[in-house]
Amino acid sequence: MDREVTTMVNADVAHDLTSKVQATTTPALKTPLRGSVLVLIQYDVCEEIRLDILRGLIPARTAQATFKSQAPGYVRYQRTPVAEPIEPVILQSGERLSGEIKYYDYGVVSMVFELPFAGDWENLIQLSARWTSDTNFEKLASRLVRQKLERAAPALIKPYRDEDWLQEDYFIFHVREIDGSPTADDLLSTQSNHIAQVVRGETATLSEDERMEILASRMSYYPGDLAVIGWNAAFIYDTQSGAETAIQLLQYANSQLLEFRHYDELLTKELENVYDFLEVGGTGWWSRWRTANAASKLHTVLLDVNELTERADNAIKFLSDMFSARLYKLCAQKVGVPDYKDLVQEKLHTAEDLYRFMVEQFNQSRAFVLELMVVVILIIELVYFFKGKM
């Protein structure tokens, strides 16, 4: 089945991709930069993926977390994602596009495409500008993910409709080798403009303020490595094994962003339903009896969102690797995880306030009805009492 999809991809997508990458990925006589370009495209497809079931359905490996420094065994994913290789796509130029699909237990599927790169700084800048605005990879990833999920369907808990999938994409420009083997400081002093252009996907030279803002989001562990993190793309100068830390953390941060975007939309819809219910008449004395069901539904959503956000928030532990923890914090901040997390927390607080208000309204209505029943019983007793007197 994978080979069939590969054939379709070649027919529909390969020509467009080839015309755009042929000039920038074919090694020239002088290739001062060597590395690869990674395209991350992620989808939020269901509420949960049962990884234990999934391992029995697909040819997969366990995607262990890797860290820059030596870390004890308790630095790990809480539930290790499952990775499955995809059939390579051969472009008409002869370029081989490899990749894999990774499944996270909290319902996110991550597709990664990788293409080797060799050229100069101008080649890399042109490649960044073209790929960050290209939609062909999204079409390819969507087609492959849908095919893979057909086989993985028994492991999906509460799958979403295709049209409800949320998507995030991210580009990583990983340079493994640079002629002269410069240090991170040397690279920043001589190529800072080029690095900023790669991260922004711009062919024009950026202003000094913009360049400084981009380069402020950089980190190094050794003198010879550098990671510059942007909101849509990152530049990594490191060995293959050394870059794995940043690549995995960028995947994880973007998957978290998807989850919090999903919770934000879910809570927005739920709050709108509650406001509509209250506006239609949920505050009247007799209609308040109906608030019990609405409050119960809202409380169920609150419990579900709290549980799922906690699972996504604690999916990976950094109990002893402080560099990885700081690098993740930088990645999450740049892609927008804290912003959406704050939005979700605010809406959770609003939903909790509404829940308490609705419960209070219901209790008041119940107390009123009980008091009314007592009054009615007293009136009946008085009627029978006075009838007996007469």
C-alpha positions as CSV (number, residue, x, y, z in Angstrom):
1,M,0.0,0.0,0.0
2,D,2.9,2.4,0.8
3,R,4.3,1.9,-2.7
4,E,1.0,2.8,-4.2
5,V,0.9,6.1,-2.2
6,T,4.5,6.7,-3.3
7,T,3.5,6.4,-7.0
8,M,0.6,8.8,-6.5
9,V,2.9,11.3,-4.7
10,N,5.4,11.2,-7.6
11,A,2.7,12.0,-10.1
12,D,1.0,14.8,-8.1
13,V,3.7,16.4,-6.1
14,A,7.2,15.3,-7.2
15,H,7.4,17.6,-10.2
16,D,6.5,20.8,-8.2
17,L,9.0,19.8,-5.5
18,T,11.7,18.9,-8.0
19,S,11.6,22.2,-9.8
20,K,12.0,24.0,-6.5
21,V,14.7,22.0,-4.9
22,Q,16.9,21.0,-7.9
23,A,18.8,24.2,-8.0
24,T,19.4,24.4,-4.3
25,T,20.0,20.8,-3.3
26,T,22.3,19.6,-6.1
27,P,25.9,19.6,-4.7
28,A,28.0,22.3,-6.4
29,L,31.8,22.1,-7.0
30,K,32.2,24.0,-3.7
31,T,29.8,23.0,-0.9
32,P,30.7,24.9,2.2
33,L,27.5,23.7,3.9
34,R,26.3,20.1,4.3
35,G,23.3,18.9,6.2
36,S,19.6,18.2,5.7
37,V,16.3,19.9,5.7
38,L,13.5,18.5,7.9
39,V,9.8,19.3,7.3
40,L,7.6,18.6,10.4
41,I,3.9,18.4,9.7
42,Q,1.7,17.4,12.6
43,Y,-2.0,16.6,13.0
44,D,-4.3,16.3,16.1
45,V,-6.4,13.3,15.0
46,C,-8.0,11.9,18.1
47,E,-8.4,12.2,21.8
48,E,-5.9,9.4,22.6
49,I,-3.8,6.8,20.8
50,R,-3.4,3.4,22.5
51,L,0.3,2.9,21.8
52,D,0.3,-0.7,23.2
53,I,-2.4,-1.6,20.6
54,L,-0.6,0.3,17.9
55,R,2.6,-1.6,18.2
56,G,0.8,-4.8,17.2
57,L,-0.8,-3.1,14.2
58,I,2.2,-1.5,12.4
59,P,5.9,-2.1,11.9
60,A,7.2,0.4,14.3
61,R,9.9,1.2,16.8
62,T,9.9,2.9,20.1
63,A,11.1,6.6,19.7
64,Q,13.3,7.0,22.8
65,A,14.2,10.5,23.9
66,T,17.7,11.5,23.3
67,F,19.6,14.2,25.2
68,K,22.6,16.4,24.6
69,S,24.5,15.3,27.7
70,Q,24.6,11.9,29.4
71,A,21.4,11.7,31.5
72,P,20.1,9.0,33.9
73,G,17.3,6.7,32.8
74,Y,14.6,8.7,34.5
75,V,14.9,11.5,32.0
76,R,12.4,10.1,29.5
77,Y,9.0,10.3,27.9
78,Q,6.2,9.4,30.2
79,R,4.6,7.4,27.4
80,T,7.2,6.9,24.7
81,P,5.9,7.7,21.2
82,V,5.9,5.1,18.5
83,A,7.7,5.8,15.2
84,E,7.1,4.1,11.8
85,P,9.3,4.6,8.8
86,I,7.6,5.6,5.5
87,E,8.4,4.4,2.0
88,P,10.9,6.8,0.5
89,V,9.7,9.2,-2.2
90,I,12.0,9.4,-5.2
91,L,11.8,12.8,-7.0
92,Q,12.2,13.1,-10.7
93,S,15.6,14.8,-10.1
94,G,16.8,11.6,-8.4
95,E,16.6,13.1,-4.9
96,R,15.5,10.7,-2.3
97,L,13.0,12.1,0.3
98,S,13.0,9.9,3.4
99,G,11.0,10.2,6.6
100,E,8.9,8.7,9.3
101,I,5.6,9.1,11.1
102,K,5.5,9.4,14.9
103,Y,2.5,8.7,17.1
104,Y,2.0,10.4,20.5
105,D,-0.3,8.9,23.1
106,Y,-2.3,12.2,23.4
107,G,-3.6,11.9,19.9
108,V,-1.0,13.7,17.8
109,V,0.6,12.3,14.6
110,S,3.8,13.8,13.4
111,M,5.1,13.4,9.9
112,V,8.8,14.2,9.2
113,F,10.3,14.5,5.7
114,E,14.1,14.8,5.3
115,L,16.1,15.8,2.3
116,P,19.9,16.0,2.2
117,F,21.4,19.4,1.4
118,A,24.8,20.6,0.1
119,G,25.5,24.1,-1.1
120,D,26.3,27.6,0.1
121,W,24.5,30.1,2.3
122,E,22.6,31.6,-0.7
123,N,21.3,28.2,-1.6
124,L,20.1,27.6,1.9
125,I,18.4,31.0,2.1
126,Q,16.6,30.4,-1.2
127,L,15.5,26.9,-0.1
128,S,14.2,28.3,3.2
129,A,12.2,31.0,1.5
130,R,10.6,28.6,-0.9
131,W,9.8,25.7,1.4
132,T,8.4,27.7,4.2
133,S,5.7,29.0,1.9
134,D,5.1,25.7,0.0
135,T,1.9,23.7,0.5
136,N,3.0,20.6,-1.5
137,F,4.4,18.9,1.6
138,E,1.1,19.4,3.4
139,K,-0.7,17.6,0.6
140,L,1.8,14.8,0.7
141,A,1.7,14.5,4.5
142,S,-2.1,14.6,4.6
143,R,-2.4,11.8,2.1
144,L,0.2,9.6,3.9
145,V,-1.3,10.2,7.3
146,R,-4.8,9.2,6.2
147,Q,-3.5,6.0,4.7
148,K,-1.5,5.1,7.8
149,L,-4.4,5.8,10.2
150,E,-6.7,3.4,8.3
151,R,-4.4,0.6,9.5
152,A,-4.0,2.2,13.0
153,A,-7.8,2.8,13.5
154,P,-8.3,0.2,16.3
155,A,-5.8,2.1,18.4
156,L,-7.5,5.5,18.0
157,I,-9.7,6.6,20.9
158,K,-12.5,9.0,19.9
159,P,-11.1,9.9,16.4
160,Y,-11.9,13.4,15.0
161,R,-13.4,14.0,11.6
162,D,-10.8,14.8,9.0
163,E,-12.2,18.3,8.5
164,D,-11.7,18.9,12.3
165,W,-8.0,18.0,12.3
166,L,-5.8,20.8,13.5
167,Q,-2.4,21.1,11.8
168,E,1.0,22.6,12.6
169,D,4.1,22.6,10.4
170,Y,7.7,23.5,11.2
171,F,11.0,23.6,9.3
172,I,14.4,22.6,10.6
173,F,17.5,23.5,8.7
174,H,20.2,21.2,10.1
175,V,23.8,22.0,9.1
176,R,26.1,19.2,10.1
177,E,29.3,20.5,8.5
178,I,30.7,23.9,7.6
179,D,34.0,24.4,5.9
180,G,36.6,25.5,8.4
181,S,34.5,24.0,11.3
182,P,33.7,27.4,12.9
183,T,32.6,27.7,16.5
184,A,29.2,29.0,17.4
185,D,30.7,32.4,18.2
186,D,32.6,32.6,14.9
187,L,29.4,31.6,13.0
188,L,27.4,34.3,14.8
189,S,30.0,37.0,14.1
190,T,30.3,36.2,10.4
191,Q,27.0,34.7,9.3
192,S,24.4,36.2,11.6
193,N,22.5,37.9,8.7
194,H,22.4,34.6,6.8
195,I,21.2,32.6,9.8
196,A,18.4,35.2,10.5
197,Q,17.3,35.0,6.9
198,V,17.1,31.2,7.0
199,V,15.1,31.2,10.2
200,R,12.6,33.8,8.8
201,G,12.4,32.4,5.3
202,E,13.4,35.7,3.8
203,T,15.6,36.4,0.8
204,A,16.1,40.1,1.6
205,T,18.5,41.3,4.2
206,L,16.7,41.9,7.5
207,S,16.9,45.0,9.7
208,E,19.3,45.1,12.7
209,D,16.4,45.0,15.2
210,E,14.9,41.9,13.5
211,R,18.2,40.1,13.3
212,M,18.9,40.8,17.0
213,E,15.4,39.6,17.9
214,I,15.9,36.3,16.0
215,L,19.4,35.6,17.4
216,A,18.3,36.3,20.9
217,S,16.6,32.9,20.7
218,R,19.8,30.9,20.5
219,M,21.5,28.2,22.6
220,S,24.7,26.3,22.6
221,Y,25.9,23.4,24.8
222,Y,29.4,23.0,23.3
223,P,31.5,25.7,21.6
224,G,30.9,24.0,18.3
225,D,27.1,23.7,18.2
226,L,24.3,26.3,17.8
227,A,20.5,26.2,17.8
228,V,18.6,29.3,16.7
229,I,14.8,28.8,17.3
230,G,12.1,30.7,15.4
231,W,8.3,30.5,15.5
232,N,8.1,28.7,12.1
233,A,11.7,27.4,11.5
234,A,14.9,26.7,13.3
235,F,18.6,26.7,12.3
236,I,20.7,24.0,13.9
237,Y,24.5,23.6,13.6
238,D,25.5,20.3,15.1
239,T,26.4,16.7,14.5
240,Q,23.7,14.2,13.5
241,S,23.5,12.8,17.0
242,G,23.9,16.1,18.7
243,A,21.0,17.7,16.7
244,E,18.6,14.9,17.8
245,T,17.9,16.7,21.1
246,A,16.7,19.9,19.5
247,I,14.8,18.1,16.7
248,Q,12.8,15.9,19.2
249,L,12.1,18.8,21.5
250,L,10.8,20.9,18.5
251,Q,8.5,18.0,17.6
252,Y,7.3,17.7,21.1
253,A,6.7,21.5,21.5
254,N,4.7,21.6,18.3
255,S,2.6,18.6,19.3
256,Q,1.8,20.4,22.6
257,L,0.8,23.5,20.7
258,L,-1.7,21.4,18.7
259,E,-3.1,19.9,21.9
260,F,-3.6,23.3,23.6
261,R,-5.1,24.7,20.4
262,H,-7.6,21.8,20.4
263,Y,-8.5,22.4,24.1
264,D,-8.9,26.1,23.4
265,E,-11.4,25.5,20.6
266,L,-13.2,22.9,22.6
267,L,-13.6,25.2,25.6
268,T,-14.6,28.1,23.4
269,K,-17.5,26.0,21.9
270,E,-18.6,24.7,25.3
271,L,-18.6,28.2,26.8
272,E,-20.6,29.5,23.9
273,N,-23.2,26.7,24.4
274,V,-23.5,27.6,28.1
275,Y,-23.9,31.3,27.4
276,D,-26.6,30.5,24.8
277,F,-28.4,28.3,27.3
278,L,-28.3,31.0,30.0
279,E,-29.4,33.7,27.6
280,V,-32.4,31.7,26.3
281,G,-33.8,31.4,29.8
282,G,-31.6,29.3,32.0
283,T,-31.9,31.8,34.8
284,G,-35.7,31.7,35.3
285,W,-37.0,30.0,38.4
286,W,-38.5,27.0,36.7
287,S,-36.0,26.8,33.9
288,R,-33.2,26.6,36.5
289,W,-34.1,23.0,36.9
290,R,-32.6,22.3,33.5
291,T,-29.3,23.8,34.5
292,A,-28.4,20.5,36.3
293,N,-27.9,18.7,33.0
294,A,-26.0,21.6,31.5
295,A,-23.8,22.0,34.6
296,S,-23.1,18.2,34.6
297,K,-22.0,18.3,31.0
298,L,-19.8,21.3,31.6
299,H,-18.2,19.6,34.6
300,T,-17.5,16.5,32.5
301,V,-15.7,18.7,29.9
302,L,-13.7,20.4,32.7
303,L,-12.5,17.0,34.0
304,D,-11.6,15.7,30.6
305,V,-9.6,18.9,29.6
306,N,-7.8,18.9,32.9
307,E,-6.8,15.3,32.5
308,L,-5.7,15.7,28.9
309,T,-3.8,18.9,29.4
310,E,-1.9,17.3,32.3
311,R,-1.0,14.3,30.2
312,A,0.3,16.5,27.3
313,D,2.1,18.9,29.7
314,N,3.9,16.1,31.5
315,A,4.6,13.8,28.5
316,I,8.4,14.2,28.9
317,K,10.5,14.6,32.0
318,F,13.6,16.7,32.5
319,L,14.5,15.7,36.0
320,S,18.3,16.0,35.6
321,D,19.1,17.3,32.1
322,M,18.9,21.1,32.6
323,F,20.1,22.0,29.1
324,S,17.3,20.0,27.5
325,A,14.8,21.6,29.9
326,R,16.0,25.1,29.0
327,L,16.0,24.2,25.3
328,Y,12.5,22.8,25.5
329,K,11.4,26.0,27.3
330,L,12.8,28.1,24.5
331,C,11.2,25.9,21.8
332,A,7.8,26.0,23.4
333,Q,8.0,29.8,23.9
334,K,8.9,30.5,20.3
335,V,6.2,28.3,18.8
336,G,3.5,29.7,21.2
337,V,2.8,26.9,23.6
338,P,2.7,29.2,26.8
339,D,0.3,31.6,25.0
340,Y,-2.3,28.9,24.2
341,K,-1.7,27.2,27.5
342,D,-2.6,30.5,29.3
343,L,-5.7,30.8,27.1
344,V,-6.8,27.3,28.1
345,Q,-6.2,28.0,31.7
346,E,-8.3,31.3,31.6
347,K,-11.2,29.5,29.9
348,L,-11.0,26.7,32.4
349,H,-11.3,29.2,35.2
350,T,-14.2,30.8,33.4
351,A,-15.9,27.4,33.0
352,E,-15.3,26.6,36.7
353,D,-17.0,29.9,37.7
354,L,-19.9,29.2,35.3
355,Y,-20.3,25.7,36.7
356,R,-20.4,27.0,40.3
357,F,-23.0,29.7,39.2
358,M,-25.2,27.1,37.5
359,V,-25.0,24.7,40.5
360,E,-25.9,27.6,42.8
361,Q,-28.9,28.5,40.5
362,F,-30.1,24.9,40.6
363,N,-29.8,24.7,44.4
364,Q,-31.7,27.9,44.8
365,S,-34.5,26.5,42.5
366,R,-34.5,23.2,44.4
367,A,-34.7,25.1,47.8
368,F,-37.6,27.2,46.4
369,V,-39.5,24.2,45.3
370,L,-39.0,22.4,48.6
371,E,-40.2,25.5,50.5
372,L,-43.2,25.7,48.2
373,M,-44.1,22.1,48.8
374,V,-43.9,22.6,52.5
375,V,-46.3,25.6,52.2
376,V,-48.7,23.6,50.1
377,I,-48.7,20.7,52.6
378,L,-49.4,23.2,55.4
379,I,-52.2,24.7,53.5
380,I,-53.7,21.3,52.8
381,E,-53.4,20.4,56.5
382,L,-55.0,23.6,57.5
383,V,-57.9,23.1,55.1
384,Y,-58.6,19.6,56.5
385,F,-58.2,21.0,60.1
386,F,-60.8,23.7,59.6
387,K,-63.1,21.3,57.8
388,G,-63.0,19.1,60.8
389,K,-63.9,22.0,63.1
390,M,-66.9,22.8,60.9
